[in-house]
Amino acid sequence: MEEYLEKIITDLDVNYRNDEEVLKDILEETNSVALDISHREETEENKKRLFPYIKKAVKAIYLARGGEGLQSRNEGSISNSYENIIEVLRNDIVNNGLRRLP
């Protein structure tokens, strides 16, 4: 899990706020949700297959913190729209054939 955490921190770059425990919690929760969605066991191979989708979701959740429950936000001339990150994760996993039938 540490290897995956480091890759996410590298991708976040200047947006990373040195709060590793928060990011680790988000990664663990998102990994669990992705495994549930895909109906896969928690093996290293499955983690590797799902990691691109998990990484995308973890970064989105991390960057959207503080805006939970909002559909959109406008500040000055800046407008942000929020999408359901877990729904996008589910769609990515299903649409890319990574979901096993139970």
N, C-alpha and C positions, 0 to 999 in steps of 0.2 A: 504494500500500500504506500510505503514511503516513496518509492520510485515514481508512482503515479502522482503523488502529492507534489513532488519536485517539478514534474512536467507542467502541472497546472500553475504553480507559482511562477515558473519561467514564462508561461503564456500570459499571465496577468501583468507581468512586468511592473510598471509604475502604479498600476491599480491595486497591487498587493499592499496590504496595510500591516504587515508583520503580525497577523493574528492567526497563527498556524492552527491553534485548537479549533477555532471557528471553521476554518477551511477543512480541517480534518473531519469534523462532525458533518459538514455538508457532503463531503466525499463519501463517507460511510453510509449516510442516509440515501444518497442518490444511487450508490452502488447496490444497496439492498433493494431499492425500488426497481432498478433496471433488471436485476436478477429475477424479481417477482414477475415483472412484465414479460420477460423472455422465457419464463418457466425453465430456467437453467439452474444447475447447481453452482455453488461457489467454488469453482476450480480456477486455477491460474489461467488455463486456456480460455475459459469463458470470460474471465475478467479482461483478458487481452482483446478478445473479440468485441466486447461491449465498451471498452475504454474510450474510443473516439466520441461516442454518443454521451457517455458519462461525463467526460471532460467538458464537452460543450454545455451540458446542463449545469454542472458544478460552477463553471465560470459565470453563466447567466444568473444563477441563484446568488452567488457571491456578490456580483455587481448590482443586483436588484435589491439587496438588503436595505431595509428601511422603507421600501415601497410596497411591502406585502399588502395585498388586498386592493391595491389601486389598479384601475383599468388604464389610466393615462395620467400624465402630469405635465403641466405647462409652467415654465418659469421664464419670464421674459419672452424672448423669441425662440426658446428651446422647448421642443415638445417631445416627450417620451411616451411610447406605447408599450404596455406590458402584455406579454402573451403567457399563457399557462405553460410554464417551462416543463413540467412533468408530462403534460399532454403532448408536447413536441417530442420529448424523449420517447414516449410510448409510440408515437407515430413513426419516428425514425427507426426504432427497433423492429416494429411490425413491417414497415414498408421495405426494409432492407433484408427481410427474410431471416432475422435472428431470433424470432419467436418460435418456440417449440409448442406443439399442441399437447395439452395435459393428458 
